[in-house]
Amino acid sequence: MINAKENMSTINSAEIDYSKLLDRPLINVDKTHITSMLQGKKVLVTGACGSIGSEICTQVKTYNPKQLILLDIDESGLHDSTLRLLDYKKEWSDEVVPVLCDIKNQPKLNRLFAEFKPDIIFHAAAYKHVPMLERYPEEAILNNVVGSYNVLRAATFACVKKVVVISTDKAVNPTNVMGATKRVVELEAAMLNSPQTEMVSVRFGNVLGSRGSMLPLFREEIQAGVPITVTDKKIIRYFMTIPEAVSLVFLAGCIGKGGEVMVLDMGKPVNIYNFAKRLISLYGDKEKNKIVITGLRPGEKMYEELLANKDNTIPTENSYIFKAKVDGALEKNAFFEQMHGIEAKSPYSLLCWLHEIVPEFKEN
């Protein structure tokens, strides 16, 4: 256990007591079904250098896949991730392969998937920062909606056996562009699902320690000796650690049937203000790191939707994983036509189109 008086700037994330911060024991899963899904298989991960994608790659490697393919547009991140996965002995190998690619480049995705012939894809590539995507909705739509459509179509052309789409709690009754785009991706997966290529979406809430999220920001503020910024004293969120979320994503991928949206039980909500106070008491300086309330940001909710609600989910064999009851569908030919020339549309036109596709999208 870290000394409570020790400043957070002197420790790394591996040393943080997440169970204490979350006020609950961490989740452990039975790996039997996951082993069957991943062992000896060719596994491709999009967004492989992001917080979730990187952890997916780390955990996949422990199941002895035949080949692990890391796909990302981040050149430096791709180099570093591959090097780390190969224990810093070489930059790539036949078992761990980096692929530099933008998911908006459909012809290249088609070629790559035909070349590598993955058995399973974890699609984690996405823009995710809510305020930034409120400012640039066209980039959210082109990357998250069009890019994901490219990935999923390429998977069907290559007869990939299973695609697991990483979704978010913000796709539930979205109040921001990011959440609405992720709801469209869920609809795309359901539309393109087939007996040859099963597509399962998995929703979960916030993860502790992801790049640009609350915990790294709080750590930077503590390290700098400045006040911690919280948007509202009453704001709550559901949290898991990144390893917890990824292991449950694997299980949900095993349990889920093609076309379904699976939901992770994120446990009890965490009050961000109280979380910040707990963090300061453990690792900060009560004089320097006072809490400042800054106000809700554009597109931000005070309370996230409860994912594992009995009114909108169906239990599965695992107590942490539920099947979502969802409405809405896309018509394949009409959607395919809408994709033509979408890059040339104005941000306003794209935003109007997003509202048509996701009628429950209500901006704050």
NORDAWO-V744053 format. One line per field, one symbol per residue. ss: DSSP state (h for helix, s for strand, l for the rest). phi: phi as a letter, one per 40 degrees, with the letter a starting at -180 (. if undefined). psi: psi as a letter, one per 20 degrees, with the letter a starting at -180 (. if undefined). Layout:
ss->???
phi->???
psi->???
This chain:
ss->lllllllhhhllhhhllhhhhhlllllllllhhhhhhhlllsssssllllhhhhhhhhhhhlllllssssssllhhhhhhhhhhhllllllllllssssslllllhhhhhhhhhhhlllssssllllllhhhhhhlhhhhhhhhhhhhhhhhhhhhhllllsssssllhhhlllllhhhhhhhhhhhhhhhhlllllssssssllssslllllhhhhhhhhhhhlllssslllllsslssshhhhhhhhhhhhhhlllllsssslllllsshhhhhhhhhhhhlllllllssslllllllllslllllllllssslllllsssslllllllhhhhhhhhllhhhllhhhhhhhhhhhlllllll
phi->.cccccccccbbdcccccccccgacccbbccdccdccbcgbcbbbcgcccccdccdcccddccfccabbcbaccccccccccdccbfgcacaaccbbcbcacccccdcddccccccfccabbcbcacbcdcccccbccccccccccdcdcccccccccfccabbccbaccccfcbacdcccccccdccccccdadcbcbbcbcaccbcgcdgcdcdccccccccgbcccbcacccbabbbcccccccccdcccccccdgcbcbcccgccbccccccccccccbbbcccbccbcbgccdgcccbccccccccbbbcbcbccbbbccbbgabcdcccdccccgcccccdccccccccccbcccbcc
psi->ppphipqhiirrhhipnhhghilqqqpqqpjghgghhhpjqopppqkiirgggghggghghijmrhpooopqiogghggggggghkkkhrhrrhhoppooqpiinggggggghhghlqhqponipqqioghghhhmhhhgghggggghggghghhhhjlpgppopoaqhiiomqjrgghhhhhhgghgghgiqrhhnpppqoprbqppiqpjagghgggghghikrqppphqhipqqpqrqghggghhggghhghqrpiqoqppojbqqpphghgggggghgiaohghlqpppiqqrpjpqgpqqoglpihjrpqaipiiprpqoqrqqqpggghghhhpjhhiqqhgghgghhhghnhiooq.
